[in-house]
Amino acid sequence: MRIEEVFWLYIWLIILANTGVALYGLVMRPKVLKKIACLTIIADTSFLILALIGYRFKYPLTPYIITNWSPDNETLSSFIEKSVDPLPPTLTITAVVINLSITILLVFLSIRLYEIYGTLNVRKIAMLKKSKSVSER
Amino acid sequence: MKWLSFITAVSILIVLFGIAYALVVMGISGPPAPTALRALGEKYLYYMINPYYPFLRAESPEAVSAILWDYRGLDTLYETMVLFAAIIGAVLIYRDYLYEPTKKSTRVFGLSLIVRSVSKIVIWLTLITALALGLTGQLTPGGGFVGGAAFAVIPVLLVLVYTIGYAEKLGFTKEKALLLRTSALLLLLVVIIVPYLLGGYVFQNQPKPGATSIYYPPRFLDQTPLGGSLFFLNLIELFAVAGAFTLSFVLLGLITSVREEGGEK
């Protein structure tokens, strides 16, 4: 096993561990803000996965930019030989912005939640709702 | 409670095992590292500025911009719609604050002198970086989305380090952000629709077979490729994303400042 492959395996194991920690926080932690933080951790882990999917194990590796603006066939084929995959970064760019806007929406909703219930603890909110419905009867 | 923790741990492990199985066995990527390019990515790289296929090329020397605004243009348009819907949803929750003039804050100077001086430099650097990312999106990695998201750092810093009143005095007001964001979406639709109205296709930025358009966006500006309409789309997207995030962050700062001063709303 070469040293690069060891590092490659190490990065994927870290990604799995990161996802596990974030899933634990999403499910078990009662505070809403911690749930939002764990959601962003999962999103950033998926962006890292997308970035790694586009990578190639090849030594002279260039970005997906061609510097010759009127290329011939040889330039293009040598460019394709060395370039990384451009599709995963494209998906990442839009996903980052959508993730940011969804996070903003969740933050606004959690402020509203605090104004209504006075707490951001989901379990306490569930208890409050239960006692309220009992008293209404 | 103990059983609940046990079940949660087991289900998280099952999910992780599923992800690992999909990555390694189903061949998405995973530990056997890839050395070859996928066929789809190879096609995009081959056609994006190929002079022998004038009807398939996107005129952009950068592949991400070509895919984002040319090959998958409608996809990006609807993702912009998702962004607008999310921000509108966030703003609608606090629409009472939207048309309310900002009160003069009691905290005039914000945080300490050191933080203010450092963030003054960082704000200017961020502004230059955001504009560079947006304006050269068809030549280098970046583009409108990334530039706008970088620009969103500026209102956050202004609201946190200085105060919301100072940010509004500098011109980062919610009315201006709303205007910028809405007019950018309208301009985006105009740039997309204009080739169709003049006899071409929607999203067209090059001469294509069957299109009898009399108008094509400029391909070069003083020997620098503009990529047809890709330059304008990137610029408009920069303004749209920057306006949307400025609006939401200024509104967030306004809500917290009103709550800190004990205002009843």
Interface residues (C-beta under 8 A of the other chain):
Chain A: E4 E5 W8 L9 W12 L16 T19 G20 L23 Y24 V27 M28 I49 L52 I53 G54 Y55 R56 F57 K58 P63 Y64 I65 I66 T67 W69 S70 P71 D72 N73 L76 F79 I80 S83 D85 P86 L87 P89 T90 I93 T94 V96 V97 I98 L100 S101 I102 I104 L105 V107 F108 L109 I111 R112
Chain B: S5 T8 A9 I12 L13 V15 L16 I19 A20 L23 I28 S29 G30 P31 A33 P34 T35 A36 L37 R38 L40 G41 E42 Y44 L45 Y46 M48 I49 N50 P51 Y52 P61 E62 A63 V64 I67 L68 R72 D75 T76 E79 V82 L83 A86 I87 G89 A90 V91 I93 Y94 L139 T140 P141 G143 F145 V146 G148 A149 A152 P225 V241 A244 F245 S248 L252 I255
